[in-house]
């Protein structure tokens, strides 16, 4: 069990490091977990690119949350037309993930998490807020994924 906890913490740290190394929040989450579900890292980075900063800096759903939703879909998602059970399980896990993330951070909305407009706001202040807050959002998303889906 301790080895599993260490491996899980390693994945959480890997996601945070990915973010700190220049990838966005969605990319950090999806690329960390994609290999376990048959998706190549380069493809994961490309798929998740537009989801960062609340979807292309629109500051809607947090990219770390969106990345986690994609991981849930990779693991449980419906790929057979008649597999409604897979769809329902995926939807239920997405809702549960959102509830857990909101319980910890009060919202899943990027603009509310950051408290600054990434497009019209002061660029220096925005960069500081992203560097201060987003690694924690990536960490929280990865930890919730570990506890909810991946154990």
N, C-alpha and C positions, 0 to 999 in steps of 0.2 A: 504493500500500500504506500509506503514512503517513497519508493521508486516512482510510482505512478504520480504522486503529488509533485515530486521533483521534476518529472517530465512535463507535467501540466504547467508548472511555474516557469519552466524553460520556454514553453510555447508562448506564454504570456509575455515574458521578457523579450522573446524573439519578435513578437508583434510590435512592442514598444520601440525596440531597436530599429526595426524596419521604418517606422514612422520618423524616428529621429535621424535616420539616414537619408531622408529626402523624399520618401513616398508619402502619399496622403493617407488619411485614416482608414478609408475603405480598402485601399491597396494593402495596408499593413495587416489588416485582419484576414482578408481573403487569401493573400499570398502565403500567409503563415500556415493556414490549414488546408489549402487546396490539394496538396500532394496526397493527402490521406484519402482523397475521394476521386483521384484520377484526373485532376486538372493540372496542366503544366503551369509552373510559376509565371512564366512570361505571359501566357494567356490570361491568368488571373490578374496580373498587374494591368494588362490592357483593359480587361472587362471592368475592373473597379475604378479605373482612372477618372471617369466622369462623375463618380459618386462622391468624391471628396468635397469637403467644405460645404456639406449639406446639398450636394448635387450641383457641381459646377459653380460653386460659390453662391448659389441661390439661398443657402443657409436654411434649407428645409430639414429633412431628416438627417441627423448626424451621420457622417460617412462611416464611422466605426460601427454604428448600428446597422446601416445598409450592408456593410461588409459581412456582419454577423448573420444577417438574413440570408445572404447568398450562401454562406457556409451551411446554414440549416437546410437550405434548398439542395445543396450538393449532397448532403447526407440522407435526407428524407424525401426530397421532392418527387413529385409525380412525373413519370416519364412514359408510362403506359396509359393510353386513353381511358381505359376502364378502371384505373387505380385511384378511385376517389378517396380511399383510406389514406393513401400517401399524401394527397393534397390536404386532407383534413388534419393529419398529424403535423404537417409542415405549418399550416396556418395557426394551429394551436400553439406550436412552439414559438413562432414569431410573436404571437400575442403575449405569451409568457415571458419571452425575452424582453419585450418592450416594457412590460410591467416591472420586471426586476431592474432594468436600466433606469426607468423613471423613479422607482423607489430609492435608488441610490443617488440620482442626479436631478430629480424633479421634472425632467423633460427629456425627450429624444430630439428636440429641435435645436439645430446648430446655432441659430442666432440667439436663442435664449441661453444656451450653454456658454457662448462666448461673450455675449453682451456688447457686441460691436458689429457694425456693418463692414463686412470684408471688402465690399466693392467701393462704397462711397466714404467709408471711415478713414481715419488717419492710418496710413500704411504701416508706419513704425509701431504704432499702438496695436494694430491688428496682428502684426507678426509676433509681438510680445505676448498677446493673449493666446494666440495659437500655440506658441511654444510652451506656455504655462499650463494651459487647460487640456489641449488635445492629447498629449501623451497619457493623461489620466483617463480620458474617455476611451482610448484604445485599450488601456489596461483593464478598465472596468468591463468593456465589451468582451475581451478575451477571457477574463475570469468568469463572466456569466456564461459564455459559451462552454467553458470547461465544466462548470458545475451543472449546467442544464442539458447539454447535448452530448458532450464528448466523453463523459465518464461512463 
